[in-house]
Amino acid sequence: MSESVNHFVNHYECDRCGRKWTDIWSAMCDDDCPSCGAQHVSPYRSDDAGFAASKKKLGRRKNANLAKDRKSPPPSQA
């Protein structure tokens, strides 16, 4: 039986470089900027993800969001 936890889609904007991104967490918590590495960026908005996800499901969704938030397209995997 897997552990299920409610999650939040947190929306961030870096004060240092202006990068915007989203990430899924089990709380409305600070994150580090994926572009410049600025630490402790607080979310300007958090939405209830509307689902309870196991850690395995969360990993797939988080990876999809990270790919979507990149400034340039991911490299081709030929």
Secondary structure, 3 states (H helix, E strand, C coil): CCCCEEEEEEEEECCCCCCEEEEEECCCCCECCCCCCCCCECCCEEEEEEEEECHHHHHHHHHHHHHHHCCCCCCCCC
